[in-house]
């Protein structure tokens, strides 16, 4: 048995929920009509060069629907697919879900928490869209009558290297991300970080060294995605003009890389995802032959066993 309490060779998201709630918990995605400061002119209008947010939205998500309607349709969808799930988290997913006035945010979050079966919030946002006023509001609404619900704030970090963040027009540096993670942690909330492997200009050694930097952050969870080139993005234009400037992982190479990476990763950090999965119609390049994420995860776990290794072995 490994330090996180089971025989899987990494600290898994399912085990995390089992420890927190004693049962399976399912996230219900919501598109509440948020924008992004990197799109609406607050910082820039260009957006991140890799971003195409609609590639990740489930079919039941639409800002034309109320938060309650999206959650109810999402629960119905997941009850057919994952019958073991009895409890749900409202996942504010599309764009930057703290990028509105605090009173508007509170109304949306309270609406989500009022739906039967919802036991917490997962809020996806940017490091430069989180502050003490928002966190104070979340602290107030997440502890009704002494009963605390889970709040997990997912921050898009993408890279620990400032030159990469500048190249992809991220609009913030790594110091901003580090400060935001520490601020969220100081309020006692769970904090997640999203990272992309294979961004232009990063070598394999740079990406592996990022494991040591990430391990020092007070993160609860992480999501890792391989770089995917989405149609109709600035990065797609760059890729089509100079494909040799990009290193897109083959499946076999990515499996070896990500295992090398998690060997160095703090074993206390929960891994939610090892790779991204989107419908192939959104992609310029499709190097993984349309494998589903569950299939990729099975291959990673098989290779972990073959190499007799695990998360944190070299931490």
C-alpha positions in Angstrom: 0.0 0.0 0.0 1.3 3.5 -0.9 1.3 6.6 1.3 -2.1 7.8 0.0 -3.8 4.6 1.3 -4.3 2.3 -1.6 -2.4 0.2 -4.1 -2.6 2.5 -7.2 0.8 3.8 -8.1 -0.2 7.4 -8.0 -2.3 9.6 -5.6 -5.6 9.4 -7.6 -8.5 11.7 -7.7 -11.0 8.9 -6.9 -9.0 8.1 -3.8 -9.0 11.8 -2.8 -12.8 11.9 -3.0 -13.1 8.6 -1.1 -11.0 10.1 1.7 -13.0 13.3 1.7 -16.5 11.9 1.3 -16.4 8.1 1.7 -17.9 7.6 -1.7 -17.7 8.4 -5.4 -18.4 12.1 -6.2 -19.0 13.4 -9.8 -18.3 16.8 -11.1 -21.1 18.6 -13.1 -19.7 21.1 -15.6 -21.4 24.5 -15.9 -20.9 27.3 -18.5 -22.2 30.4 -16.6 -21.3 32.9 -19.4 -18.0 34.1 -18.0 -15.4 35.7 -20.2 -11.7 36.1 -19.6 -9.6 39.2 -18.8 -7.2 38.1 -21.6 -10.1 38.3 -24.1 -12.4 41.1 -23.0 -9.8 43.9 -22.9 -9.1 43.9 -19.1 -5.6 42.6 -19.9 -5.7 41.9 -23.7 -8.1 40.9 -26.4 -6.0 38.2 -28.0 -6.5 35.4 -25.5 -3.9 32.6 -24.9 -2.5 31.3 -28.1 -3.6 27.7 -27.4 -7.1 28.4 -26.1 -10.3 27.0 -27.6 -12.6 26.6 -24.6 -15.6 25.1 -26.5 -13.5 21.9 -27.1 -14.0 20.9 -23.5 -17.6 21.8 -22.8 -20.1 18.9 -22.4 -23.2 19.1 -24.6 -25.5 20.0 -21.8 -23.5 23.2 -20.9 -24.8 26.4 -22.3 -24.8 29.9 -20.8 -28.4 30.3 -22.2 -29.5 27.9 -19.5 -29.6 28.7 -15.8 -27.0 27.3 -13.5 -29.7 25.1 -11.9 -30.9 23.7 -15.3 -27.3 22.8 -16.4 -26.7 21.0 -13.1 -30.0 19.1 -13.2 -29.4 18.0 -16.8 -25.8 17.2 -15.9 -26.9 15.0 -13.0 -29.4 13.2 -15.2 -26.6 12.6 -17.8 -24.1 11.3 -15.2 -26.7 9.1 -13.4 -27.1 7.2 -16.7 -23.3 6.9 -17.1 -22.0 6.7 -13.5 -24.7 5.0 -11.4 -22.5 4.8 -8.4 -22.3 8.6 -8.0 -24.7 9.9 -5.3 -23.1 13.3 -4.7 -22.0 16.0 -7.0 -19.8 19.0 -7.3 -20.8 22.1 -9.3 -17.9 22.7 -11.7 -17.7 26.2 -13.0 -15.5 25.3 -16.0 -15.7 27.6 -19.0 -13.3 30.5 -19.1 -12.5 32.5 -15.9 -15.1 31.8 -13.3 -14.2 34.5 -10.8 -14.1 37.3 -13.4 -17.3 39.1 -12.4 -18.3 41.4 -9.5 -18.4 39.6 -6.2 -22.2 40.0 -5.7 -22.8 38.4 -9.1 -20.4 35.5 -8.3 -22.2 34.9 -5.0 -25.6 34.7 -6.7 -24.3 32.1 -9.2 -22.4 30.0 -6.5 -25.4 30.1 -4.2 -27.7 28.9 -7.0 -25.4 26.0 -7.6 -25.2 25.0 -3.9 -29.0 25.1 -3.6 -29.5 22.2 -6.1 -30.2 18.9 -4.2 -27.2 16.6 -4.4 -24.6 19.3 -4.8 -22.1 19.1 -1.9 -19.4 21.6 -3.1 -18.0 23.9 -5.8 -15.1 23.5 -8.2 -14.2 26.9 -9.7 -11.9 27.1 -12.6 -10.1 30.5 -13.0 -6.9 32.4 -13.7 -4.3 33.3 -11.0 -4.9 37.0 -11.7 -8.7 36.6 -11.1 -8.6 35.6 -7.5 -8.4 37.9 -4.5 -9.3 38.2 -0.8 -12.7 39.7 -1.4 -13.7 36.6 -3.5 -12.2 34.2 -1.0 -14.0 35.9 1.9 -17.3 35.5 0.1 -16.6 31.9 -0.6 -15.7 31.3 3.0 -19.1 32.7 4.1 -21.3 30.8 1.6 -19.4 27.5 2.0 -20.1 27.1 5.8 -23.9 27.4 6.1 -25.1 26.7 9.7 -21.8 25.1 10.6 -21.9 22.6 7.8 -18.8 23.1 5.5 -19.0 22.1 1.9 -15.9 21.5 -0.3 -14.5 24.4 -2.3 -11.7 23.6 -4.8 -10.3 26.5 -6.8 -8.6 25.3 -10.0 -6.0 27.8 -11.3 -4.7 27.6 -14.9 -0.9 27.9 -14.4 0.1 26.1 -17.6 3.9 26.6 -17.2 6.4 27.5 -14.4 8.5 29.4 -16.9 8.0 33.1 -17.6 9.4 33.0 -21.1 6.8 30.3 -22.0 3.9 32.3 -20.4 5.0 35.3 -22.4 5.2 33.3 -25.6 1.7 31.9 -25.3 0.3 35.4 -24.3 -0.9 34.1 -20.9 -1.0 37.6 -19.5 0.6 36.8 -16.1 3.9 35.5 -14.8 4.6 32.5 -12.6 5.0 34.7 -9.5 1.4 35.6 -10.0 0.4 32.0 -10.1 2.5 31.1 -7.0 1.0 34.0 -5.0 -2.6 33.0 -6.0 -2.0 29.4 -4.9 -0.6 30.5 -1.6 -3.5 32.9 -1.0 -6.1 30.2 -1.7 -4.3 27.8 0.6 -4.1 30.5 3.3 -8.0 30.5 3.4 -8.1 26.8 3.9 -9.6 26.0 0.5 -8.4 23.1 -1.7 -6.4 24.4 -4.6 -5.7 22.8 -8.0 -3.2 23.6 -10.7 -3.4 23.0 -14.4 -0.2 22.4 -16.4 0.5 21.8 -20.1 3.4 19.6 -21.3 5.0 20.4 -24.7 4.6 24.2 -24.9 6.9 25.8 -27.5 10.4 26.5 -26.2 10.4 24.0 -23.3 12.8 21.1 -23.4 12.2 17.8 -21.8 14.7 18.7 -19.1 12.8 22.0 -18.4 9.5 20.1 -18.2 10.9 17.5 -15.8 12.5 20.1 -13.6 9.1 21.7 -13.2 8.1 18.7 -11.0 10.4 20.1 -8.3 8.9 23.6 -8.5 5.3 22.3 -8.5 6.1 20.0 -5.6 6.9 23.0 -3.4 3.5 24.6 -4.0 0.6 24.1 -1.5 -1.5 22.4 -4.2 -4.2 19.8 -3.4 -4.6 18.6 -7.0 -3.0 18.9 -10.4 -4.2 18.3 -14.0 -1.6 17.5 -16.7 -2.4 17.9 -20.4 -0.2 17.1 -23.3 -0.1 20.0 -25.8 -2.9 19.8 -28.3 -3.1 22.1 -31.3 -6.7 23.4 -31.7 -8.1 24.6 -35.0 -8.8 28.4 -35.2 -6.2 29.4 -32.7 -3.1 31.5 -33.0 -1.0 28.5 -32.0 -2.5 26.5 -34.9 -1.3 29.3 -37.3 2.1 29.1 -35.7 2.2 25.3 -36.0 1.0 25.2 -39.6 3.6 27.8 -40.5 6.5 26.1 -38.7 5.7 22.6 -37.5 9.3 21.9 -36.7 9.2 24.4 -33.9 6.8 22.1 -32.0 7.3 18.8 -30.2 4.0 17.0 -30.1 4.4 13.9 -27.9 3.8 10.5 -29.4 1.7 8.3 -27.0 4.7 6.1 -26.1 7.0 9.0 -25.5 4.4 10.8 -23.4 3.8 7.8 -21.2 7.5 7.5 -20.4 7.8 11.3 -19.8 4.9 11.6 -17.5 6.1 8.6 -15.4 9.5 10.2 -15.2 7.7 13.4 -14.1 5.5 11.9 -11.4 8.5 10.0 -9.9 9.7 13.5 -8.9 6.3 14.8 -7.9 5.3 15.3 -4.2 3.3 12.2 -3.3 0.9 14.4 -1.3 -0.4 16.1 -4.4 -3.5 14.4 -6.0 -3.3 13.8 -9.7 -6.7 14.4 -11.3 -5.6 13.9 -15.0 -2.5 12.8 -16.8 -3.7 13.9 -20.3 -6.3 15.8 -22.2 -9.0 14.5 -24.4 -11.1 16.5 -26.8 -13.2 15.5 -29.9 -10.8 15.0 -32.8 -12.7 17.5 -35.0 -11.2 20.3 -33.0 -7.6 19.2 -33.5 -5.1 20.2 -36.2 -2.9 17.2 -35.4 -4.2 13.9 -34.0 -1.1 11.9 -33.0 -2.8 9.6 -30.5 -5.2 7.9 -32.9 -8.3 9.1 -31.0 -7.6 7.1 -27.9 -10.0 7.9 -25.0 -8.5 9.1 -21.7 -9.4 5.9 -19.9 -7.4 3.9 -22.4 -4.4 6.2 -21.9 -4.7 6.0 -18.1 -4.7 2.2 -18.4 -1.5 2.3 -20.4 0.1 4.6 -17.9 -0.8 2.4 -15.0 0.4 -0.7 -16.8 3.8 1.0 -17.6 4.1 2.1 -13.9 3.8 -1.6 -12.9 6.3 -2.7 -15.6 8.8 -0.1 -14.4 8.0 -0.9 -10.7 7.7 2.8 -9.9 5.2 5.2 -8.4 4.5 8.9 -7.7 7.1 10.4 -5.5 9.7 7.6 -5.8 12.4 10.2 -6.5 10.8 13.1 -4.6 
